[in-house]
Amino acid sequence: MSYRIGLASSDGVQIDRHFGASEGFVILEVEPDGSYREIERRAGKPPCRHGFHDEGAMQEAVERLSDCRYVVAEAIGPGAQKALERVGALPLEVQDISIAEAVPQIHKYETNKQRAKVKY
């Protein structure tokens, strides 16, 4: 079964934005074989501005990504992490990595997680 990943990226190549400062997310659809494609770029108001958080904008950002199984950013604060987890998305922080490098690692984790659910 396919799943979606939301990635905080300014250019569609690198994961280079903090969740709260990202003006948009690249949304990928990942197939069971690990292949993936970009399905859209979702723009929105960043919930964090110079250290101040807009709770309404935070909730909008989380809701905008509620169809994603994983949300990946350079950094994700604890409030955003909890909000993402409440909608069923696993927040992941990464440093100095491209989307092309991150997706296979996430898919490997997803595949192992699915195998662990199978009872022998």
C-alpha positions as CSV (number, residue, x, y, z in Angstrom):
1,M,0.0,0.0,0.0
2,S,1.4,3.4,-0.9
3,Y,1.9,6.2,1.6
4,R,2.8,9.9,1.6
5,I,5.8,11.8,2.9
6,G,5.8,15.6,3.5
7,L,9.3,17.2,3.2
8,A,10.3,20.7,4.2
9,S,12.3,21.8,1.2
10,S,12.9,25.1,-0.5
11,D,13.9,23.7,-3.8
12,G,12.5,20.2,-4.1
13,V,15.9,18.6,-3.8
14,Q,17.3,19.2,-0.2
15,I,15.4,18.9,3.1
16,D,16.5,22.3,4.2
17,R,13.8,24.0,6.3
18,H,12.7,23.9,9.9
19,F,9.0,22.8,10.2
20,G,7.9,26.1,11.7
21,A,9.7,28.2,9.2
22,S,8.8,26.3,6.1
23,E,6.6,28.1,3.6
24,G,5.8,24.9,1.9
25,F,6.2,21.1,1.7
26,V,7.0,18.7,-1.1
27,I,4.6,15.8,-1.0
28,L,5.7,12.5,-2.3
29,E,3.7,9.3,-2.9
30,V,5.8,6.2,-2.1
31,E,4.9,2.9,-3.7
32,P,5.3,-0.5,-2.0
33,D,8.4,-1.2,-4.1
34,G,10.1,2.0,-2.8
35,S,9.6,4.0,-6.0
36,Y,8.2,7.5,-5.5
37,R,7.0,10.6,-7.3
38,E,6.3,14.1,-6.3
39,I,2.5,14.7,-6.3
40,E,2.4,18.3,-5.3
41,R,3.9,21.2,-3.4
42,R,1.8,22.6,-0.6
43,A,2.3,26.2,0.3
44,G,1.2,27.8,3.6
45,K,1.9,30.3,6.3
46,P,4.9,29.4,8.4
47,P,3.7,29.0,12.0
48,C,6.9,30.4,13.5
49,R,8.1,34.0,13.0
50,H,11.3,35.1,14.8
51,G,10.7,32.9,17.8
52,F,6.9,33.6,18.1
53,H,4.5,30.8,17.3
54,D,1.1,31.4,15.8
55,E,-1.0,28.5,17.1
56,G,-3.6,28.9,14.4
57,A,-0.9,28.7,11.7
58,M,0.6,25.7,13.5
59,Q,-2.7,23.8,13.4
60,E,-3.2,24.7,9.8
61,A,0.3,23.4,8.9
62,V,-0.3,20.2,10.7
63,E,-3.8,19.7,9.1
64,R,-2.3,20.4,5.7
65,L,0.0,17.4,6.2
66,S,-2.5,15.1,7.9
67,D,-2.5,12.7,4.9
68,C,1.2,12.1,5.3
69,R,2.6,9.2,7.2
70,Y,5.9,10.9,7.7
71,V,6.8,14.6,7.9
72,V,10.5,15.4,7.5
73,A,12.3,18.7,8.3
74,E,15.7,19.9,9.5
75,A,14.1,20.6,12.9
76,I,10.6,20.1,14.4
77,G,9.9,21.6,17.8
78,P,8.2,19.5,20.5
79,G,4.8,21.2,20.1
80,A,4.8,20.5,16.3
81,Q,6.0,16.9,17.0
82,K,3.1,16.3,19.3
83,A,0.5,17.9,17.0
84,L,1.8,15.8,14.0
85,E,1.7,12.6,16.0
86,R,-1.9,13.4,17.0
87,V,-2.9,13.3,13.3
88,G,-1.0,10.1,12.7
89,A,2.2,11.5,11.1
90,L,5.6,10.5,12.3
91,P,7.9,13.6,12.6
92,L,11.5,13.0,11.5
93,E,14.4,15.4,11.8
94,V,17.3,15.2,9.4
95,Q,20.5,17.2,8.7
96,D,22.3,17.8,5.4
97,I,20.4,15.2,3.4
98,S,18.6,15.3,0.1
99,I,15.2,14.0,-0.6
100,A,16.7,11.3,-2.9
101,E,18.8,10.1,0.0
102,A,16.1,10.3,2.7
103,V,13.3,8.5,1.0
104,P,15.0,5.1,0.6
105,Q,15.9,5.3,4.3
106,I,12.4,6.1,5.3
107,H,11.1,3.3,3.0
108,K,13.4,0.8,4.6
109,Y,12.1,1.8,8.0
110,E,8.5,1.5,6.8
111,T,9.1,-1.9,5.3
112,N,10.7,-3.2,8.5
113,K,7.9,-1.8,10.5
114,Q,5.3,-3.6,8.3
115,R,7.2,-6.8,8.6
116,A,7.3,-6.5,12.4
117,K,3.4,-6.4,12.3
118,V,3.3,-9.9,10.7
119,K,3.0,-12.7,13.2
120,Y,4.8,-15.9,12.5
